[in-house]
Amino acid sequence: MKKQAMNKPNQIIVIGGGASGMVAAIAAGRKGARVLLLERMQRVGKKILATGNGRCNYTNSNTNILCYHGSHPGFASDTLRRFNSEWTLDFFRELGVEPRMEADGKFFPFSNQAGSILDVLRYEMEQLGVEVICEQNVLKLKKQGSGFLCQCADGKEFPACKVIITTGGRSAPNFGSNGGGYKIAEGLGHKIITPFPALVQVRLNAPFLKRLKGLRLDGEAELFIDNESHRKEKGELLFTDYGISGPPILQISRSVSQFSKSGKDLFIQLDLFPNWSQEELILLITRRIAANPGKPIDMHFIGFLHKRLIPVVLKEAHIEEIHSPCGELTEKEIRCMAALVKAWRIPCTGTQSWMDSQVTAGGVDVSQVDPHTMESKIVPGVFFAGEVLDVDGDCGGYNLQWAWASGHVAGESAAGGTLE
Ligand SMILES: Cc1cc2nc3c(=O)[nH]c(=O)nc-3n(C[C@H](O)[C@H](O)[C@H](O)COP(=O)(O)OP(=O)(O)OC[C@H]3O[C@@H](n4cnc5c(N)ncnc54)[C@H](O)[C@@H]3O)c2cc1C
């Protein structure tokens, strides 16, 4: 079987069986091309199973270019306009996946199983006769005549007329994406924009983290870089022993990751009452005190703040005598408390590692890739798609949307002109 594959020089080879690679293989297969997909893990699509907490948030109805980042974010706009979330929903509906829309335009399979997405992609590849060989770690791509030779770690070589590189980035290497694709691209003369982890938990420098570990609350997080507001996001926040996580934090983590080693001063400002003004909070605290002035200060805040948060916030607001009657709180102390829960500034030191990050920022420099075909401008016949490129999206289904859309463009473009 493998020998047969090795003797098909007119085949298209897809390197990497993740989201973008499988769609690229399907798009090329539907155009009638012979396709061989090489995957370094024992199975294709391992990462897909972990997406959306096992439910796969596979697209978002709010997809637009502003949700994407990179050195040249406009690179993705043509592809995302032509192959938008409607296209993705239709693509998967045709394969059998009914969509379920949830908050903020996020789509999941109706079955609520990420496995459904993987199953239908694998089935479609099978129907189209896409050959899949797993445990083939491609190390290098060599030019050979008018085509290429894919050289693998075990010494095997596979000839191809065209190659699509869909090896992902460096995030979550346990699912196969270990940055190997960058080496293949560099070997061809491509420039790599230094990758860094995005959509990842943030590390904070604060003495109270162990006490707050596991605490969840709704609020707003705003990133400041050298005292300038950078990005603000609302949603569920989760304290951990090293810092903070939750959807708003993942959204702002890209900038933390990008600037944490720049020498700039980074802090996250938390608003624990985003729907209240500071004056409203002061009024509320004052009214509560007037109703029961003899209550100890720490008891006074029960039912208003999470119990584990009370001693921490009081300490941060420099209120030391927490068992004194709350009637003894001065106006200045009440103001200080309200100001703190509205704008609690905590310094950040960086992010968690590649292992924890959901997506890679940086990658193959897109100025060397044709945005309409995904073909390399410096090595014709080589195409790229997905996270290996210097394009990364926000949290909410945008990264898979990019993987499907760019994979489809690369697959169709590579198949154009290869048919006998
Ligand atoms: C925990 C987690 C949850 C996520 N949840 C979501 C979500 O709900 N919605 C969303 O939009 N995005 C989500 N993402 C991001 C999304 O999964 C990725 O952006 C997307 O999978 C990228 O697809 P890709 O095909 O470009 O790369 P990958 O999915 O990383 O696939 C790359 C494939 O190439 C293989 N490979 C690598 N190098 C080689 C080589 N040298 N030779 C052969 N094979 C190779 C790898 O083994 C892998 O199978 C999540 C990511 C993680 C880690």
The ligand as an SDF file (V2000), in Angstrom:
LIG
                    3D

 53 58  0  0  0  0  0  0  0  0999 V2000
   -7.5480   22.6060   23.5470 C   0  0  0  0  0  0  0  0  0  0  0  0
   -7.8710   23.3690   22.2850 C   0  0  0  0  0  0  0  0  0  0  0  0
   -9.1800   23.7930   22.0650 C   0  0  0  0  0  0  0  0  0  0  0  0
   -9.4870   24.5330   20.9060 C   0  0  0  0  0  0  0  0  0  0  0  0
  -10.7890   24.8670   20.6880 N   0  0  0  0  0  0  0  0  0  0  0  0
  -11.1160   25.5280   19.5470 C   0  0  0  0  0  0  0  0  0  0  0  0
  -12.4840   25.7920   19.2450 C   0  0  0  0  0  0  0  0  0  0  0  0
  -13.4080   25.3510   19.9230 O   0  0  0  0  0  0  0  0  0  0  0  0
  -12.7300   26.5330   18.1070 N   0  0  0  0  0  0  0  0  0  0  0  0
  -11.7300   26.9750   17.2780 C   0  0  0  0  0  0  0  0  0  0  0  0
  -12.0170   27.6450   16.2800 O   0  0  0  0  0  0  0  0  0  0  0  0
  -10.4300   26.6790   17.5350 N   0  0  0  0  0  0  0  0  0  0  0  0
  -10.1040   25.9470   18.6240 C   0  0  0  0  0  0  0  0  0  0  0  0
   -8.7960   25.6220   18.8530 N   0  0  0  0  0  0  0  0  0  0  0  0
   -7.7700   25.9940   17.8350 C   0  0  0  0  0  0  0  0  0  0  0  0
   -7.8770   25.0610   16.6270 C   0  0  0  0  0  0  0  0  0  0  0  0
   -8.0040   23.7270   17.0700 O   0  0  0  0  0  0  0  0  0  0  0  0
   -6.6630   25.1800   15.6980 C   0  0  0  0  0  0  0  0  0  0  0  0
   -6.4740   26.5250   15.3310 O   0  0  0  0  0  0  0  0  0  0  0  0
   -6.8380   24.3250   14.4450 C   0  0  0  0  0  0  0  0  0  0  0  0
   -6.9860   22.9680   14.8060 O   0  0  0  0  0  0  0  0  0  0  0  0
   -5.6400   24.4730   13.5050 C   0  0  0  0  0  0  0  0  0  0  0  0
   -5.7790   23.5480   12.4710 O   0  0  0  0  0  0  0  0  0  0  0  0
   -4.5120   23.1250   11.5970 P   0  0  0  0  0  0  0  0  0  0  0  0
   -4.9820   22.0510   10.6940 O   0  0  0  0  0  0  0  0  0  0  0  0
   -3.9030   24.3260   10.9990 O   0  0  0  0  0  0  0  0  0  0  0  0
   -3.4500   22.5620   12.6350 O   0  0  0  0  0  0  0  0  0  0  0  0
   -3.5630   21.3210   13.6370 P   0  0  0  0  0  0  0  0  0  0  0  0
   -4.9660   21.0790   13.9960 O   0  0  0  0  0  0  0  0  0  0  0  0
   -2.6010   21.5880   14.7260 O   0  0  0  0  0  0  0  0  0  0  0  0
   -3.0950   20.0730   12.7540 O   0  0  0  0  0  0  0  0  0  0  0  0
   -1.7690   19.9200   12.3300 C   0  0  0  0  0  0  0  0  0  0  0  0
   -1.5440   18.4440   12.0460 C   0  0  0  0  0  0  0  0  0  0  0  0
   -0.2920   18.2820   11.3740 O   0  0  0  0  0  0  0  0  0  0  0  0
    0.4040   17.1940   11.9460 C   0  0  0  0  0  0  0  0  0  0  0  0
    1.8380   17.4280   11.7270 N   0  0  0  0  0  0  0  0  0  0  0  0
    2.5930   18.4130   12.2630 C   0  0  0  0  0  0  0  0  0  0  0  0
    3.8450   18.3620   11.7850 N   0  0  0  0  0  0  0  0  0  0  0  0
    3.8910   17.3080   10.9330 C   0  0  0  0  0  0  0  0  0  0  0  0
    4.9270   16.7200   10.1310 C   0  0  0  0  0  0  0  0  0  0  0  0
    6.1520   17.2400   10.1150 N   0  0  0  0  0  0  0  0  0  0  0  0
    4.6330   15.6340    9.3760 N   0  0  0  0  0  0  0  0  0  0  0  0
    3.3760   15.1090    9.3830 C   0  0  0  0  0  0  0  0  0  0  0  0
    2.3690   15.6160   10.1240 N   0  0  0  0  0  0  0  0  0  0  0  0
    2.6130   16.7100   10.8870 C   0  0  0  0  0  0  0  0  0  0  0  0
   -0.0030   17.2340   13.4000 C   0  0  0  0  0  0  0  0  0  0  0  0
    0.2080   15.9870   14.0280 O   0  0  0  0  0  0  0  0  0  0  0  0
   -1.4770   17.6070   13.3100 C   0  0  0  0  0  0  0  0  0  0  0  0
   -2.3010   16.4940   13.1680 O   0  0  0  0  0  0  0  0  0  0  0  0
   -8.4530   24.8780   19.9820 C   0  0  0  0  0  0  0  0  0  0  0  0
   -7.1530   24.4300   20.2100 C   0  0  0  0  0  0  0  0  0  0  0  0
   -6.8550   23.6920   21.3410 C   0  0  0  0  0  0  0  0  0  0  0  0
   -5.4530   23.2150   21.5750 C   0  0  0  0  0  0  0  0  0  0  0  0
  1  2  1  0
  2  3  1  0
  2 52  2  0
  3  4  2  0
  4  5  1  0
  4 50  1  0
  5  6  2  0
  6  7  1  0
  6 13  1  0
  7  8  2  0
  7  9  1  0
  9 10  1  0
 10 11  2  0
 10 12  1  0
 12 13  2  0
 13 14  1  0
 14 15  1  0
 14 50  1  0
 15 16  1  0
 16 17  1  0
 16 18  1  0
 18 19  1  0
 18 20  1  0
 20 21  1  0
 20 22  1  0
 22 23  1  0
 23 24  1  0
 24 25  2  0
 24 26  1  0
 24 27  1  0
 27 28  1  0
 28 29  2  0
 28 30  1  0
 28 31  1  0
 31 32  1  0
 32 33  1  0
 33 34  1  0
 33 48  1  0
 34 35  1  0
 35 36  1  0
 35 46  1  0
 36 37  1  0
 36 45  1  0
 37 38  2  0
 38 39  1  0
 39 40  1  0
 39 45  2  0
 40 41  1  0
 40 42  2  0
 42 43  1  0
 43 44  2  0
 44 45  1  0
 46 47  1  0
 46 48  1  0
 48 49  1  0
 50 51  2  0
 51 52  1  0
 52 53  1  0
M  END
$$$$
